[in-house]
Each structure stands twice: as C-alpha cells, then as structure tokens.
Amino acid sequence: MSKNALINGDFQIWQRGARILNPGNLQHTVDRWNVAWGNASTSGGPLNGAFRIVREEFPLGQTDVPGEPRYFARWVQLERGSGNTFRDFSQQIESVRTFAGQTVTISCYLRSSGKVVQGHGGVGRPPAVPVPKETVHLVTEQFFGGGGSSPLFRTSDPFVVTGQWQRAIFTTTLHSIAGARIGSVGDDSLNVIISLRGDSANDVFSLDIADVQIESGTAATPFERLSVGQQLSDCERYFQKSYDLNVMPGSPSYPGTENCRQNTPYNVMGVRFRTTMRRAPTIKLYNPATGAEGTWQSLSTPIAVSAGDVGTNGFHVDVASGIPGEPLAGHWTADAEF
C-alpha cells in the first residue's frame, strides 16, 4: 500500500493534455487534480479571469526538489479575477474515512515564478517587476458527500511563496467522524487543497507545484515516487481514454481507436475498460479523423454514435445508421471523477 494517499502527486500523468486553457470551476486538469474559485459576497458573483494549467519539466540534475522528479504543474493566472476569496488546486481522495481522527502531514514544493506585470514604471524607466510572492494555505476538507453532514476543515497558517522552491509542511489531526452522516451519492472524500488566499485570490500570478504528499504521522518523509505504469493504473480508476497517453482527447488521431466492421445499418460494439472504474462513468465518443464529438469514422463518412449500457467495466457503442460492410473507427473517454 502506498504511504501517500494522493494519486499522481508528482504530476506524471496528463491524460487531458499538457496545456489546459481556462478550465471551468471544479474541472479536472492534470489527472486527479481540479481547480476551483469563488465564495464571493459580490452580487455579480466571483470571476476568475483567463488562466491555464501547464505541465512543466525540471532540468536534469536540479537539486531544489529532491528525487529527480520529471514534471511539475504551473498555474498561470493571466488576468485578474474579481470577488474571489480563494483559488484552489485540489484532489479528492476517495472516502471520507481516509485518515479520519488521525494525525497527518501534508507536504509539497511551491514556487512563484513571477507575476504577469501590467503597466510601466514611468517614462525612461523599465517596467516595475514586483517580487514574486503569493500567500498559500494547505487545507484538508472532510466531505461527507451529497446529503451528508457538513464538511469539516483544517487550515494551515499562511505560507509565503517566493521565487525559490521551498517545501511547505502542514501537520494536523483530522476530525473524528463519529456521529457524522455519509450521503448516499457515493462522493464522500478527503480533499487536499492548495489554496491561494488574500491578494492572490484575485491577482495575476504564476504558481509552481511539485511532489504533493499526505501521509500518516507527524513527519514529512521523502516523497514516494511510483512508476508511470502504477500511476496511470491508479488514475484510470477515475479517468481513462482510448487515445495514446500524450494525445489530448478530441484530437484528430487514429492510434488506439476501437474498430469494427459494420454488419447492418444498426450496429453494436462492446468496449472493455482496462481498469474497473470508481462508478459508471460519463462517456464521450470522438471521431479520429476530425476530433469531433458524437461521431466515429466509416471510410470517408462520419457516422453518428452513442454509448449505452455504461457500467464500471465497460459500455457498448450504438451505431444508429451505419454503412454495412464498411469499417468503423472511433475514440472514447470515460470520466468517473468526483
């Protein structure tokens, strides 16, 4: 059993793409991690502004973050937001029972790679470049699921993140869940949150995140580095796809397609998942020739398709009006995230 309850804490797996522009509130980006913002008191509600989540690569031999990690995640906030009290980068660990009542230690490496500077320092002067500095809290949320008890939180003191990699460490004892009520939806979880507060909740910035870990006990031990194969298998319980690992869903691409030969105008094809999924997932079907959602390709003709009998181990593809005798090829994604 892994000591780190987080999956993909060193950001090796990016099935949705290595550069994700303007993901929606609570949308997943790098595998198992999502973004969120809000809790505004303004009548218009919170606005985040343009941003992106990007996969960045460490130089070989660097020693600021030990263990020779390959990748880190970068949140680049390109525009100011308004009305936000937080911007969060978080992961939902399956089951609120995880570490309940126990002392845990969260650790991660953080760096602010600088603000997006707007304006000018004056005539004849270079632009004013503020010292990169963000205020970050590490937070745990024990979420009891839809219809369950109210969530319980633990929040660290603020970490001042500068332009140099530093390890943020937060040791806390999670709440007991005795007497609490877990909802019936199956979405209860322990959430680990890297939360930007204060000015950073609406400012422009660039925040780098590496080697995030939560473990039992009072010490932040060295990051547990797993193989890419193990990480991918763990991630596929929540999201998997037919595309090659580094191909973004919705791209025109043929490698990895499901293929069959149509026998009648109405055709059914079964698809088996590589890993049993957390719940029956949401299926999207993509055309390998165009990347369009909702069709598969039959020679030069796109054919409308839909998913049916979706379960935790697979689904079937319905071809409502195909071309008998012609091959049919298509891609899919299966999403069972929280």
CORKA-V128790 format. One record per residue. RES is the residue in three letters. PHI is phi in radians with two decimals (NA if undefined). PSI is psi in whole degrees, -180 to 180 (* if undefined). Layout:
res=RES phi=PHI psi=PSI
res=RES phi=PHI psi=PSI
This chain:
res=MET phi=NA psi=137
res=SER phi=-1.24 psi=139
res=LYS phi=-1.27 psi=-27
res=ASN phi=-1.55 psi=117
res=ALA phi=-1.30 psi=-14
res=LEU phi=-1.40 psi=147
res=ILE phi=-1.81 psi=135
res=ASN phi=1.10 psi=39
res=GLY phi=-1.20 psi=-17
res=ASP phi=-1.86 psi=15
res=PHE phi=1.04 psi=42
res=GLN phi=-1.36 psi=-28
res=ILE phi=-1.92 psi=126
res=TRP phi=-2.34 psi=67
res=GLN phi=-1.16 psi=-26
res=ARG phi=-1.51 psi=-3
res=GLY phi=2.13 psi=153
res=ALA phi=-1.60 psi=0
res=ARG phi=-2.61 psi=105
res=ILE phi=-2.03 psi=114
res=LEU phi=-1.67 psi=127
res=ASN phi=0.91 psi=53
res=PRO phi=-1.11 psi=151
res=GLY phi=-1.29 psi=166
res=ASN phi=-1.03 psi=128
res=LEU phi=1.24 psi=14
res=GLN phi=-1.48 psi=143
res=HIS phi=-1.40 psi=148
res=THR phi=-2.16 psi=-106
res=VAL phi=-1.03 psi=146
res=ASP phi=-0.90 psi=131
res=ARG phi=1.35 psi=0
res=TRP phi=-2.05 psi=137
res=ASN phi=-2.23 psi=174
res=VAL phi=-2.12 psi=152
res=ALA phi=-2.70 psi=157
res=TRP phi=-2.74 psi=162
res=GLY phi=2.46 psi=-145
res=ASN phi=1.08 psi=43
res=ALA phi=-1.52 psi=152
res=SER phi=-1.73 psi=-5
res=THR phi=-1.24 psi=149
res=SER phi=-1.14 psi=-30
res=GLY phi=-1.40 psi=-10
res=GLY phi=1.46 psi=166
res=PRO phi=-1.33 psi=146
res=LEU phi=-2.19 psi=138
res=ASN phi=-1.65 psi=-37
res=GLY phi=1.52 psi=165
res=ALA phi=-1.16 psi=138
res=PHE phi=-2.77 psi=172
res=ARG phi=-2.58 psi=152
res=ILE phi=-1.90 psi=125
res=VAL phi=-2.25 psi=141
res=ARG phi=-1.46 psi=124
res=GLU phi=-2.06 psi=155
res=GLU phi=-2.03 psi=134
res=PHE phi=-1.23 psi=146
res=PRO phi=-1.20 psi=145
res=LEU phi=-1.07 psi=136
res=GLY phi=1.47 psi=-2
res=GLN phi=-1.10 psi=153
res=THR phi=-2.16 psi=1
res=ASP phi=-1.14 psi=-39
res=VAL phi=-2.01 psi=111
res=PRO phi=-1.25 psi=164
res=GLY phi=1.60 psi=6
res=GLU phi=0.94 psi=53
res=PRO phi=-1.15 psi=155
res=ARG phi=-1.61 psi=-46
res=TYR phi=-2.12 psi=158
res=PHE phi=-2.41 psi=163
res=ALA phi=-1.75 psi=141
res=ARG phi=-2.18 psi=124
res=TRP phi=-1.68 psi=113
res=VAL phi=-1.86 psi=109
res=GLN phi=-1.62 psi=110
res=LEU phi=-1.54 psi=-25
res=GLU phi=-2.33 psi=151
res=ARG phi=-1.15 psi=148
res=GLY phi=-1.72 psi=-177
res=SER phi=-2.56 psi=137
res=GLY phi=1.42 psi=3
res=ASN phi=-1.49 psi=143
res=THR phi=-1.84 psi=-9
res=PHE phi=-2.73 psi=157
res=ARG phi=-2.26 psi=124
res=ASP phi=-2.08 psi=144
res=PHE phi=-2.17 psi=116
res=SER phi=-2.55 psi=164
res=GLN phi=-2.31 psi=139
res=GLN phi=-1.72 psi=114
res=ILE phi=-1.52 psi=128
res=GLU phi=-1.01 psi=127
res=SER phi=1.48 psi=121
res=VAL phi=-1.20 psi=-12
res=ARG phi=-1.24 psi=-17
res=THR phi=-1.01 psi=119
res=PHE phi=1.06 psi=14
res=ALA phi=-1.00 psi=130
res=GLY phi=1.33 psi=2
res=GLN phi=-1.80 psi=159
res=THR phi=-1.46 psi=131
res=VAL phi=-2.28 psi=160
res=THR phi=-2.23 psi=125
res=ILE phi=-1.77 psi=137
res=SER phi=-2.45 psi=150
res=CYS phi=-2.85 psi=161
res=TYR phi=-1.79 psi=134
res=LEU phi=-2.30 psi=148
res=ARG phi=-2.68 psi=140
res=SER phi=-1.74 psi=117
res=SER phi=-1.59 psi=14
res=GLY phi=2.00 psi=153
res=LYS phi=-1.51 psi=157
res=VAL phi=-1.42 psi=109
res=VAL phi=-1.48 psi=130
res=GLN phi=-2.05 psi=142
res=GLY phi=1.64 psi=-174
res=HIS phi=-2.51 psi=149
res=GLY phi=-1.34 psi=-2
res=GLY phi=2.23 psi=169
res=VAL phi=-1.11 psi=128
res=GLY phi=1.37 psi=2
res=ARG phi=-1.95 psi=149
res=PRO phi=-1.23 psi=159
res=PRO phi=-1.00 psi=141
res=ALA phi=-1.26 psi=122
res=VAL phi=-1.92 psi=106
res=PRO phi=-1.20 psi=151
res=VAL phi=-1.12 psi=127
res=PRO phi=-1.10 psi=121
res=LYS phi=-2.76 psi=121
res=GLU phi=-2.19 psi=154
res=THR phi=-1.83 psi=119
res=VAL phi=-2.21 psi=138
res=HIS phi=-2.01 psi=145
res=LEU phi=-1.71 psi=133
res=VAL phi=-2.34 psi=141
res=THR phi=-1.94 psi=139
res=GLU phi=-2.21 psi=118
res=GLN phi=-1.59 psi=103
res=PHE phi=-1.79 psi=124
res=PHE phi=-1.59 psi=4
res=GLY phi=1.54 psi=168
res=GLY phi=-1.03 psi=126
res=GLY phi=1.47 psi=1
res=GLY phi=-1.65 psi=-174
res=SER phi=-1.10 psi=164
res=SER phi=-1.15 psi=146
res=PRO phi=-1.16 psi=156
res=LEU phi=-2.07 psi=139
res=PHE phi=-2.17 psi=151
res=ARG phi=-2.29 psi=136
res=THR phi=-2.31 psi=133
res=SER phi=-1.31 psi=166
res=ASP phi=-1.14 psi=162
res=PRO phi=-1.21 psi=141
res=PHE phi=-1.80 psi=130
res=VAL phi=-1.59 psi=113
res=VAL phi=-1.68 psi=129
res=THR phi=-2.01 psi=-166
res=GLY phi=-1.38 psi=1
res=GLN phi=-1.96 psi=141
res=TRP phi=-1.03 psi=133
res=GLN phi=-2.51 psi=151
res=ARG phi=-1.63 psi=120
res=ALA phi=-1.60 psi=133
res=ILE phi=-2.28 psi=133
res=PHE phi=-2.38 psi=115
res=THR phi=-1.86 psi=131
res=THR phi=-2.67 psi=162
res=THR phi=-1.84 psi=119
res=LEU phi=-1.22 psi=155
res=HIS phi=-1.12 psi=147
res=SER phi=-1.20 psi=146
res=ILE phi=-1.83 psi=15
res=ALA phi=-1.04 psi=130
res=GLY phi=1.45 psi=-5
res=ALA phi=-1.38 psi=167
res=ARG phi=-2.10 psi=122
res=ILE phi=-1.56 psi=133
res=GLY phi=-1.17 psi=170
res=SER phi=-1.69 psi=5
res=VAL phi=-1.47 psi=-20
res=GLY phi=1.44 psi=25
res=ASP phi=-2.06 psi=20
res=ASP phi=-1.20 psi=148
res=SER phi=-2.85 psi=162
res=LEU phi=-1.79 psi=119
res=ASN phi=-1.81 psi=131
res=VAL phi=-1.89 psi=123
res=ILE phi=-2.19 psi=130
res=ILE phi=-1.75 psi=110
res=SER phi=-2.06 psi=124
res=LEU phi=-1.55 psi=126
res=ARG phi=-2.16 psi=178
res=GLY phi=1.11 psi=-139
res=ASP phi=-1.03 psi=-32
res=SER phi=-1.15 psi=-17
res=ALA phi=-1.21 psi=-18
res=ASN phi=-2.34 psi=-3
res=ASP phi=-1.44 psi=173
res=VAL phi=-1.59 psi=143
res=PHE phi=-2.92 psi=175
res=SER phi=-2.43 psi=117
res=LEU phi=-2.02 psi=126
res=ASP phi=-1.77 psi=139
res=ILE phi=-2.34 psi=133
res=ALA phi=-2.51 psi=151
res=ASP phi=0.82 psi=67
res=VAL phi=-1.57 psi=133
res=GLN phi=-2.51 psi=142
res=ILE phi=-2.25 psi=131
res=GLU phi=-2.51 psi=160
res=SER phi=-1.29 psi=141
res=GLY phi=1.95 psi=-178
res=THR phi=-1.78 psi=1
res=ALA phi=-2.05 psi=143
res=ALA phi=-1.57 psi=100
res=THR phi=-1.46 psi=168
res=PRO phi=-0.98 psi=145
res=PHE phi=-1.02 psi=136
res=GLU phi=-1.50 psi=111
res=ARG phi=-1.74 psi=118
res=LEU phi=-1.74 psi=165
res=SER phi=-1.23 psi=159
res=VAL phi=-1.03 psi=-40
res=GLY phi=-1.07 psi=-43
res=GLN phi=-1.17 psi=-43
res=GLN phi=-1.08 psi=-44
res=LEU phi=-1.10 psi=-44
res=SER phi=-1.05 psi=-42
res=ASP phi=-1.15 psi=-40
res=CYS phi=-1.15 psi=-33
res=GLU phi=-1.25 psi=-10
res=ARG phi=-1.14 psi=-23
res=TYR phi=-1.95 psi=-32
res=PHE phi=-2.70 psi=132
res=GLN phi=-2.57 psi=167
res=LYS phi=-2.67 psi=165
res=SER phi=-1.52 psi=-22
res=TYR phi=-1.09 psi=156
res=ASP phi=-1.00 psi=156
res=LEU phi=-0.95 psi=-42
res=ASN phi=-1.69 psi=14
res=VAL phi=-1.78 psi=125
res=MET phi=-1.22 psi=134
res=PRO phi=-0.97 psi=139
res=GLY phi=1.60 psi=2
res=SER phi=-1.49 psi=147
res=PRO phi=-1.19 psi=114
res=SER phi=-2.90 psi=134
res=TYR phi=-1.70 psi=-31
res=PRO phi=-0.98 psi=133
res=GLY phi=1.57 psi=0
res=THR phi=-1.15 psi=152
res=GLU phi=-1.40 psi=140
res=ASN phi=-2.38 psi=143
res=CYS phi=-2.68 psi=168
res=ARG phi=-1.90 psi=129
res=GLN phi=-1.29 psi=131
res=ASN phi=-1.70 psi=-36
res=THR phi=-2.42 psi=170
res=PRO phi=-1.00 psi=-30
res=TYR phi=-1.86 psi=121
res=ASN phi=-2.28 psi=147
res=VAL phi=-2.24 psi=133
res=MET phi=-2.27 psi=132
res=GLY phi=-1.57 psi=143
res=VAL phi=-2.20 psi=130
res=ARG phi=-1.90 psi=131
res=PHE phi=-1.26 psi=152
res=ARG phi=-1.30 psi=-32
res=THR phi=-2.30 psi=137
res=THR phi=-1.06 psi=131
res=MET phi=-1.61 psi=162
res=ARG phi=-1.05 psi=-38
res=ARG phi=-2.63 psi=174
res=ALA phi=-1.07 psi=120
res=PRO phi=-1.48 psi=169
res=THR phi=-1.48 psi=127
res=ILE phi=-1.81 psi=135
res=LYS phi=-2.13 psi=139
res=LEU phi=-2.01 psi=136
res=TYR phi=-2.25 psi=146
res=ASN phi=-1.45 psi=124
res=PRO phi=-1.25 psi=-20
res=ALA phi=-1.45 psi=-36
res=THR phi=-2.03 psi=-21
res=GLY phi=1.46 psi=-2
res=ALA phi=-1.20 psi=144
res=GLU phi=-1.47 psi=141
res=GLY phi=1.75 psi=-4
res=THR phi=-2.34 psi=155
res=TRP phi=-2.03 psi=168
res=GLN phi=-1.86 psi=128
res=SER phi=-2.03 psi=100
res=LEU phi=0.90 psi=-112
res=SER phi=-1.76 psi=11
res=THR phi=-2.04 psi=123
res=PRO phi=-1.28 psi=136
res=ILE phi=-2.08 psi=130
res=ALA phi=-1.14 psi=134
res=VAL phi=-2.38 psi=159
res=SER phi=-2.58 psi=159
res=ALA phi=-1.74 psi=142
res=GLY phi=-2.43 psi=166
res=ASP phi=0.85 psi=48
res=VAL phi=-1.33 psi=125
res=GLY phi=-2.32 psi=-172
res=THR phi=-1.34 psi=-13
res=ASN phi=-1.96 psi=-6
res=GLY phi=2.88 psi=-171
res=PHE phi=-2.80 psi=176
res=HIS phi=-2.16 psi=156
res=VAL phi=-1.85 psi=124
res=ASP phi=-1.66 psi=130
res=VAL phi=-1.94 psi=104
res=ALA phi=-1.22 psi=-36
res=SER phi=-2.63 psi=84
res=GLY phi=-1.67 psi=-167
res=ILE phi=-2.11 psi=102
res=PRO phi=-0.92 psi=136
res=GLY phi=1.58 psi=-17
res=GLU phi=-1.61 psi=150
res=PRO phi=-1.27 psi=158
res=LEU phi=-2.37 psi=133
res=ALA phi=-2.35 psi=143
res=GLY phi=-2.87 psi=164
res=HIS phi=-1.92 psi=165
res=TRP phi=-2.59 psi=157
res=THR phi=-2.24 psi=150
res=ALA phi=-2.26 psi=121
res=ASP phi=-2.08 psi=114
res=ALA phi=-2.12 psi=29
res=GLU phi=-1.20 psi=168
res=PHE phi=-1.24 psi=*
